[in-house]
Amino acid sequence: MTGITEDEVLHRTENNVSWITLNRPAAMNAVTWDQRERVIALLAEASADPAVRAVVLTATGKGFCAGADLRGGAPAAERVAGDVARMIRLGAQRLITAVLDCEKPVLAAVNGTAAGIGAHLALACDLVIAAEPARFIEVFVRRGLVPDGGGAYLLPRLVGPQKAKELMFFGDALPAADAERLGLVNKVVPAEELEATARAWAERLAQGPTRALALTKQLVNASLDGDRATALAAEATAQEINMTTADANEGVASFVERRTPKYLGR
């Protein structure tokens, strides 16, 4: 891929977990267009690869992601109608959608400041573990901007509209402990324990019934957007699909035989 070096997005797969690490610490991991494309591609690969059964998104240095790297864009005077909407649609929105639509559980290990699209990248993940120094900032208002990357969709669903508006209207930094209290973060740990905790959670997910987790993720993500009848129909369809998997058969058999199930992700 042109425009990006291999070390700007680190990637490894260990114990069925795909580790995706933003690695521009000097820029607080402000994400470039090319980095976004790389992360989107890695999430698509994780969905398609049966050897990958969970994903961790994390970063190096003191920042998780300080937002979008705005350098190199067209000057305002040179934009024409449609340019900004197209940029958002093809950039920030595609990145967030890639996380939401990944067929494997995605865990954010937030090592430091998550601002703007960086905050939304974390909040789009299925589970969030944050280091104690981490902060979440809806920074857009500080720049006179409207939130992008699905923020006005994600945040009210996590904390309710009133709190979402408070966070977005003022743009104050939200410490990790407060984010946990509000339900934005599942767990806060000392910085030196972040990687080990993320690994333990991710490897536990990777030992689970992978297709059942994917279907559960789809049901939960869609639950706030439809009516009860639609949700129940989707649930019945998911059950029908899941009962064709080897893991579902193993789960039932292990219950009957009173033993611990061994899931293969199929």
Secondary structure in CASP SS format (residue, H / E / C, confidence):
PFRMAT SS
TARGET T0000
AUTHOR 0000-0000-0000
METHOD secondary structure of the structure
MODEL  1
M C 1.00
T C 1.00
G C 1.00
I C 1.00
T C 1.00
E H 1.00
D H 1.00
E H 1.00
V E 1.00
L E 1.00
H E 1.00
R E 1.00
T E 1.00
E E 1.00
N C 1.00
N C 1.00
V E 1.00
S E 1.00
W E 1.00
I E 1.00
T E 1.00
L E 1.00
N C 1.00
R C 1.00
P H 1.00
A H 1.00
A H 1.00
M C 1.00
N C 1.00
A C 1.00
V E 1.00
T C 1.00
W H 1.00
D H 1.00
Q H 1.00
R H 1.00
E H 1.00
R H 1.00
V H 1.00
I H 1.00
A H 1.00
L H 1.00
L H 1.00
A H 1.00
E H 1.00
A H 1.00
S H 1.00
A H 1.00
D C 1.00
P C 1.00
A C 1.00
V C 1.00
R C 1.00
A E 1.00
V E 1.00
V E 1.00
L E 1.00
T E 1.00
A E 1.00
T C 1.00
G C 1.00
K C 1.00
G E 1.00
F E 1.00
C E 1.00
A C 1.00
G C 1.00
A E 1.00
D C 1.00
L C 1.00
R C 1.00
G C 1.00
G C 1.00
A C 1.00
P C 1.00
A H 1.00
A H 1.00
E H 1.00
R C 1.00
V C 1.00
A C 1.00
G C 1.00
D H 1.00
V H 1.00
A H 1.00
R H 1.00
M H 1.00
I H 1.00
R H 1.00
L H 1.00
G C 1.00
A H 1.00
Q H 1.00
R H 1.00
L H 1.00
I H 1.00
T H 1.00
A H 1.00
V H 1.00
L H 1.00
D H 1.00
C C 1.00
E C 1.00
K C 1.00
P C 1.00
V E 1.00
L E 1.00
A E 1.00
A E 1.00
V E 1.00
N C 1.00
G C 1.00
T E 1.00
A E 1.00
A E 1.00
G C 1.00
I H 1.00
G H 1.00
A H 1.00
H H 1.00
L H 1.00
A H 1.00
L H 1.00
A C 1.00
C C 1.00
D C 1.00
L E 1.00
V E 1.00
I E 1.00
A E 1.00
A E 1.00
E C 1.00
P C 1.00
A C 1.00
R E 1.00
F E 1.00
I E 1.00
E C 1.00
V H 1.00
F H 1.00
V H 1.00
R H 1.00
R H 1.00
G C 1.00
L C 1.00
V C 1.00
P C 1.00
D C 1.00
G C 1.00
G C 1.00
G H 1.00
A H 1.00
Y H 1.00
L H 1.00
L H 1.00
P H 1.00
R H 1.00
L H 1.00
V H 1.00
G C 1.00
P H 1.00
Q H 1.00
K H 1.00
A H 1.00
K H 1.00
E H 1.00
L H 1.00
M H 1.00
F H 1.00
F H 1.00
G C 1.00
D C 1.00
A C 1.00
L E 1.00
P E 1.00
A H 1.00
A H 1.00
D H 1.00
A H 1.00
E H 1.00
R H 1.00
L H 1.00
G C 1.00
L C 1.00
V C 1.00
N C 1.00
K E 1.00
V E 1.00
V E 1.00
P C 1.00
A H 1.00
E H 1.00
E H 1.00
L H 1.00
E H 1.00
A H 1.00
T H 1.00
A H 1.00
R H 1.00
A H 1.00
W H 1.00
A H 1.00
E H 1.00
R H 1.00
L H 1.00
A H 1.00
Q C 1.00
G C 1.00
P C 1.00
T H 1.00
R H 1.00
A H 1.00
L H 1.00
A H 1.00
L H 1.00
T H 1.00
K H 1.00
Q H 1.00
L H 1.00
V H 1.00
N H 1.00
A H 1.00
S C 1.00
L C 1.00
D C 1.00
G C 1.00
D C 1.00
R H 1.00
A H 1.00
T H 1.00
A H 1.00
L H 1.00
A H 1.00
A H 1.00
E H 1.00
A H 1.00
T H 1.00
A H 1.00
Q H 1.00
E H 1.00
I H 1.00
N H 1.00
M C 1.00
T C 1.00
T C 1.00
A H 1.00
D H 1.00
A H 1.00
N H 1.00
E H 1.00
G H 1.00
V H 1.00
A H 1.00
S H 1.00
F H 1.00
V H 1.00
E C 1.00
R C 1.00
R C 1.00
T C 1.00
P C 1.00
K C 1.00
Y C 1.00
L C 1.00
G C 1.00
R C 1.00
END
